[in-house]
Amino acid sequence: MSKENPNCKEVMQHICESLGEDLNSEKCVAIKHHLDNCSGCQSYFKTVELTIDLYKKYNVQLPEDAHKRLMSFLNLSDCDE
Protein backbone atom coordinates (compact mmCIF):
# COMPACT_ATOMS: atom_id res chain seq x y z
CA MET A 1 0.00 0.00 0.00
CA SER A 2 1.34 3.43 -0.82
CA LYS A 3 1.91 5.35 2.40
CA GLU A 4 0.98 8.82 1.14
CA ASN A 5 -2.13 8.40 -1.00
CA PRO A 6 -3.85 5.03 -0.62
CA ASN A 7 -6.63 4.36 -3.11
CA CYS A 8 -10.06 3.00 -2.15
CA LYS A 9 -9.09 -0.62 -2.88
CA GLU A 10 -6.01 -0.35 -0.63
CA VAL A 11 -8.06 1.23 2.14
CA MET A 12 -10.69 -1.52 1.92
CA GLN A 13 -8.02 -4.23 2.09
CA HIS A 14 -6.24 -2.63 5.04
CA ILE A 15 -9.18 -1.56 7.24
CA CYS A 16 -9.83 -5.00 8.73
CA GLU A 17 -6.11 -5.68 9.04
CA SER A 18 -5.49 -2.40 10.83
CA LEU A 19 -8.24 -2.49 13.44
CA GLY A 20 -5.67 -3.50 16.07
CA GLU A 21 -2.77 -1.47 14.69
CA ASP A 22 -1.19 1.57 16.38
CA LEU A 23 -3.33 4.54 15.37
CA ASN A 24 -0.25 6.70 14.82
CA SER A 25 1.44 4.31 12.37
CA GLU A 26 2.10 5.65 8.87
CA LYS A 27 -0.50 3.31 7.39
CA CYS A 28 -3.21 4.36 9.84
CA VAL A 29 -2.45 8.05 9.37
CA ALA A 30 -2.71 7.61 5.58
CA ILE A 31 -5.97 5.69 5.97
CA LYS A 32 -7.43 8.35 8.29
CA HIS A 33 -6.54 11.00 5.72
CA HIS A 34 -8.19 8.96 2.94
CA LEU A 35 -11.29 8.36 5.08
CA ASP A 36 -11.59 12.09 5.74
CA ASN A 37 -11.90 12.66 2.00
CA CYS A 38 -13.76 9.58 0.69
CA SER A 39 -17.41 9.14 1.61
CA GLY A 40 -17.53 5.63 0.11
CA CYS A 41 -14.72 4.39 2.34
CA GLN A 42 -16.24 6.20 5.34
CA SER A 43 -19.47 4.26 4.82
CA TYR A 44 -17.61 0.97 4.41
CA PHE A 45 -15.54 1.55 7.55
CA LYS A 46 -18.61 2.48 9.61
CA THR A 47 -20.38 -0.65 8.37
CA VAL A 48 -17.43 -2.86 9.36
CA GLU A 49 -17.22 -1.23 12.80
CA LEU A 50 -20.98 -1.60 13.35
CA THR A 51 -20.93 -5.24 12.26
CA ILE A 52 -18.13 -6.04 14.70
CA ASP A 53 -19.79 -4.10 17.53
CA LEU A 54 -23.14 -5.84 16.98
CA TYR A 55 -21.50 -9.25 16.80
CA LYS A 56 -19.70 -8.60 20.09
CA LYS A 57 -22.78 -7.08 21.78
CA TYR A 58 -25.29 -9.78 20.94
CA ASN A 59 -24.37 -13.30 21.91
CA VAL A 60 -25.76 -14.79 18.71
CA GLN A 61 -25.57 -18.57 18.52
CA LEU A 62 -24.26 -19.53 15.10
CA PRO A 63 -23.44 -22.95 13.72
CA GLU A 64 -19.73 -23.61 14.37
CA ASP A 65 -18.83 -23.41 10.67
CA ALA A 66 -20.62 -20.06 10.23
CA HIS A 67 -18.95 -18.68 13.37
CA LYS A 68 -15.48 -19.66 12.10
CA ARG A 69 -16.14 -18.13 8.67
CA LEU A 70 -17.38 -14.88 10.24
CA MET A 71 -14.41 -14.62 12.59
CA SER A 72 -12.05 -15.30 9.69
CA PHE A 73 -13.77 -12.75 7.44
CA LEU A 74 -13.59 -10.09 10.17
CA ASN A 75 -9.96 -11.04 10.87
CA LEU A 76 -10.76 -11.60 14.55
CA SER A 77 -9.41 -14.28 16.83
CA ASP A 78 -11.84 -16.47 18.72
CA CYS A 79 -11.29 -16.08 22.48
CA ASP A 80 -12.90 -19.48 23.10
CA GLU A 81 -10.20 -21.42 21.25
N, C-alpha and C positions, 0 to 999 in steps of 0.2 A: 504494500500500500504506500502511495506517495505520502510523505509526512506533511507537506504544505497544503495541497489541495486535493483531498480525496474526492473521488466521484461517488455518485449514489450507490453504485454496485459495491464499491469498496466499503462504504459506510455500512451497508446492509450486511455484508459478510463479517464485519468486525464488531458490530454492536453486541451480539450474543457472546462473542469471545471476550469482549472487554468489560462485561458487567462487573467483574471482580478485579479489574486492573486499577492501578494507581491513577486517580483522576487528574494528576498533574503530568502524566507521561506525555511524550510528544504525540503519540497516536490519539490519546483521549482529547488533548487540546485541539488537534486538527479535526477530530470528529465533532467536538462541541462547536467549533467555528462553522463547520459544514451544516450542522443541525440548526444553528442560528439563522442560516440563510436558505434552507431547503424545506419547504412545508411538507413535501412528500416523505422525506426521511423523518421529520418531526412526528408525523402521524404514525409511521411504522414503528419508531422507537417507543412512542406512548402505548401503542398496541402491545408490543412485546412486554413492556413493564407491567401493564395492566394484566396481561395473561399470567405472568409469573406471580404477581401479587394475589390474583384470584385463586390460582392453583394452591398457593401456600395458605391462604386464608380459609378456604373451604376444604375440609378433609374428605374429598371426593374419593369414593372407592372405585377404582378402575381395575379391569382385568390386568394381571401381571404384565402381559405382553404390551398392552396399551400404555401402562405406566412407564415401562422401560423405554418405549419409543418416544414418549413425551419428554421424559427426562433427558434423553439423548438429543432430541431436537432442540430443547432449550439450553443444552450444554450445561446441565446441572448435575451435581452428584447426588446420589440417593443416600441420605443419612442412615437409612435402615440396613444398608448392606454391610 
